[in-house]
Amino acid sequence: MIVGSRRGFLKAASAVAAALAVSGRTKIWAADDKAEGPVKVWGSFRDRRHTALEPLAWKPTTQIAADAILLNVHVPRQEVLGFGAAITDASAYVLSRLNDTERQAVMHELFAPEELALNVCRTCIGSSDYSRTAYTFDESPEPDPELKKFSIDHDKSYYLPMLREARKANRDLFLLSSPWTPPGWMKSSNSMLGGAMRKQSYDPYARYFLKFLEAYKAEGVVIDAVSVQNETDAEQEGRMPACLWSQEHEIEFVKSHLGPTLRKAGLNTKIWVLDHNYNLWGRAIDELSDPAAYEYIDGIAWHGYVGEPSAMSRVHDAFPQKNAYWTEGGPDITAPDYQTDFTKWADQFNGILNNWARSITAWNIALDEKGNPNIGPFPCGGVITVDNTTHKVTRSGQYWAFAHYSKHVKRGARVFATDGVGGVGAGVDVSHTGFCHPDGSCVVVVANRGAEKRVQLVLGSKALDVDLPADSVQTLHWS
């Protein structure tokens, strides 16, 4: 359906603006100051991967499509921190096995600001399931509450060197560190594999975090944020490093131990909680509802394996001053579309960003052709695959999805609302996210999981007609 006149356009625009104003999201429709051309376009579809396409030009809007996408650049939302992936022990090992020339090329491609520009990466405090061996920094057959046996020597051979190389390639690299397990002696199971945390271990565990942060800093790697526990309620039946934390225990640990310990030491390291799936949004609200814990918690770390990203908006609406960060999700190396599922990932990224997440950090940044090293039960793939024998690099569909964001959306940009007329917005197969930078330049990413179609993007009284191939991602960028 097309509104067939200028009067019809203004009537439709007014109706939408009025409806949004009632819901507390008033839009400004008259501003055309950002609708200036040309609009640069990059696309991924068929055999093309983030390829420059013909530029587009804004045109006066005399007709507005019923499924048009409205670009509300004057309604800024969250500030973007960035995009990245986890540099696990496994990833660091895979990268370390490249010769210097090969590795420098890969690190430049992944991290350099003029390349993929990944800048929010996750590390592991001790081993995860994606490690060569299970380890912590203070394993002992006997309890060691004074942490006399604490040592990060394991990480000095290849893990810390790879982190230093990543930050050398991108000076703005933000690092989050997450533990999969405390030392076994701190847990009821007395094992790194599965089990639950003991309350009497809270104080030494807070000091364990502090010693980790100080030891890494001494090695030239500053950690910007920590989460309390990867996947707080996933014990994994003792098949891999893991640890159960009830929400009451996580609250108590943060407000009475970890938060005060880091503050007393003068560290500005941010504390993120949950580090688990959308369906646990109620737990996130409960943890932020404790005033003493709220004081120390910067935000919620989210995974996308179970539930819907709208859960992040529920928590944001309850606690708008706290941040959301998406910290894990990656491809399956055994999936037939491992190299070509860029539209699926871009569609997922749009849902994440439209629900208040400030960053998107995928799972392993690099693994070998079999998804190894892996001591756990779940098969995954890297953002890139590095062949053990030939060292050939294969880029996943997730890699190409990232390119449409990380190459164009810089830290400090703000997400803005992209809405459909009457809530339609180009149909169920098309998703979209918009960003504006402090210099006034704007980016819109559109993912089309359906058949080929044309969509109309409306900004004030100007519009773009964009042809979307089937199964495609397009990034539009204008100043």
JOPEKA-V80283 format. One record per backbone hydrogen bond with DSSP energy under -1.0 kcal/mol. NH is the residue of the N-H (numbers start at 1). CO is the residue of the C=O. If there is no record, write none. Layout:
BEGIN
nh=NH co=CO
nh=NH co=CO
END
This chain:
BEGIN
nh=3 co=64
nh=9 co=5
nh=10 co=6
nh=11 co=7
nh=12 co=8
nh=13 co=9
nh=14 co=10
nh=15 co=11
nh=16 co=12
nh=17 co=13
nh=18 co=14
nh=19 co=15
nh=20 co=16
nh=21 co=17
nh=22 co=18
nh=23 co=19
nh=24 co=21
nh=25 co=20
nh=35 co=32
nh=36 co=34
nh=39 co=56
nh=40 co=477
nh=42 co=475
nh=43 co=51
nh=44 co=473
nh=48 co=45
nh=51 co=43
nh=53 co=41
nh=56 co=39
nh=59 co=463
nh=61 co=461
nh=66 co=1
nh=68 co=65
nh=69 co=456
nh=70 co=419
nh=71 co=458
nh=72 co=417
nh=73 co=71
nh=75 co=72
nh=77 co=415
nh=80 co=413
nh=81 co=358
nh=82 co=358
nh=84 co=360
nh=86 co=363
nh=87 co=122
nh=88 co=86
nh=90 co=130
nh=92 co=88
nh=93 co=89
nh=94 co=90
nh=95 co=91
nh=96 co=92
nh=97 co=93
nh=98 co=95
nh=103 co=99
nh=104 co=100
nh=105 co=101
nh=106 co=102
nh=107 co=103
nh=108 co=104
nh=109 co=105
nh=110 co=106
nh=111 co=107
nh=112 co=108
nh=115 co=112
nh=116 co=109
nh=117 co=112
nh=118 co=110
nh=119 co=83
nh=120 co=83
nh=121 co=174
nh=123 co=176
nh=125 co=178
nh=126 co=124
nh=127 co=135
nh=131 co=129
nh=147 co=144
nh=150 co=147
nh=151 co=137
nh=155 co=152
nh=156 co=153
nh=160 co=155
nh=162 co=158
nh=163 co=159
nh=164 co=160
nh=165 co=161
nh=166 co=162
nh=167 co=163
nh=168 co=164
nh=169 co=165
nh=170 co=166
nh=173 co=170
nh=174 co=119
nh=176 co=121
nh=177 co=225
nh=178 co=123
nh=186 co=183
nh=187 co=184
nh=188 co=196
nh=194 co=240
nh=197 co=244
nh=198 co=186
nh=201 co=198
nh=202 co=199
nh=205 co=201
nh=206 co=202
nh=207 co=203
nh=208 co=204
nh=209 co=205
nh=210 co=206
nh=211 co=207
nh=212 co=208
nh=213 co=209
nh=214 co=210
nh=215 co=211
nh=216 co=212
nh=217 co=213
nh=218 co=214
nh=220 co=217
nh=221 co=216
nh=224 co=175
nh=225 co=175
nh=226 co=270
nh=227 co=177
nh=228 co=272
nh=230 co=179
nh=231 co=275
nh=232 co=274
nh=234 co=231
nh=238 co=235
nh=239 co=236
nh=242 co=192
nh=244 co=195
nh=245 co=232
nh=250 co=246
nh=251 co=247
nh=252 co=248
nh=253 co=249
nh=254 co=250
nh=255 co=251
nh=256 co=252
nh=257 co=253
nh=258 co=253
nh=259 co=254
nh=261 co=257
nh=262 co=258
nh=263 co=259
nh=264 co=260
nh=265 co=261
nh=266 co=263
nh=267 co=262
nh=270 co=224
nh=272 co=226
nh=273 co=299
nh=275 co=273
nh=276 co=301
nh=279 co=306
nh=280 co=277
nh=281 co=278
nh=284 co=280
nh=285 co=281
nh=286 co=282
nh=287 co=283
nh=288 co=284
nh=289 co=285
nh=290 co=287
nh=294 co=290
nh=295 co=291
nh=296 co=293
nh=297 co=293
nh=298 co=271
nh=299 co=271
nh=300 co=323
nh=301 co=273
nh=302 co=325
nh=303 co=276
nh=304 co=328
nh=311 co=308
nh=312 co=309
nh=314 co=310
nh=315 co=311
nh=316 co=312
nh=317 co=313
nh=318 co=314
nh=319 co=315
nh=322 co=319
nh=323 co=298
nh=325 co=300
nh=326 co=359
nh=327 co=302
nh=335 co=332
nh=338 co=335
nh=340 co=337
nh=341 co=337
nh=345 co=341
nh=346 co=342
nh=347 co=343
nh=348 co=344
nh=349 co=345
nh=350 co=346
nh=351 co=347
nh=352 co=348
nh=353 co=349
nh=354 co=350
nh=355 co=352
nh=356 co=353
nh=357 co=352
nh=358 co=324
nh=360 co=82
nh=361 co=326
nh=362 co=84
nh=363 co=329
nh=365 co=86
nh=367 co=384
nh=368 co=372
nh=371 co=368
nh=375 co=129
nh=381 co=331
nh=383 co=364
nh=384 co=365
nh=385 co=394
nh=386 co=367
nh=387 co=392
nh=391 co=387
nh=394 co=385
nh=396 co=383
nh=397 co=338
nh=400 co=396
nh=401 co=397
nh=402 co=398
nh=403 co=399
nh=405 co=402
nh=406 co=402
nh=407 co=403
nh=408 co=405
nh=409 co=405
nh=412 co=80
nh=413 co=410
nh=414 co=436
nh=415 co=78
nh=416 co=434
nh=419 co=70
nh=421 co=68
nh=423 co=420
nh=424 co=421
nh=426 co=67
nh=430 co=427
nh=431 co=447
nh=433 co=445
nh=435 co=443
nh=436 co=414
nh=437 co=441
nh=440 co=437
nh=442 co=478
nh=443 co=435
nh=444 co=476
nh=445 co=433
nh=446 co=474
nh=447 co=431
nh=448 co=472
nh=449 co=429
nh=453 co=468
nh=455 co=466
nh=457 co=464
nh=458 co=69
nh=459 co=462
nh=462 co=459
nh=463 co=59
nh=464 co=457
nh=466 co=455
nh=468 co=453
nh=471 co=450
nh=472 co=448
nh=473 co=44
nh=474 co=446
nh=475 co=42
nh=476 co=444
nh=477 co=40
nh=478 co=442
END
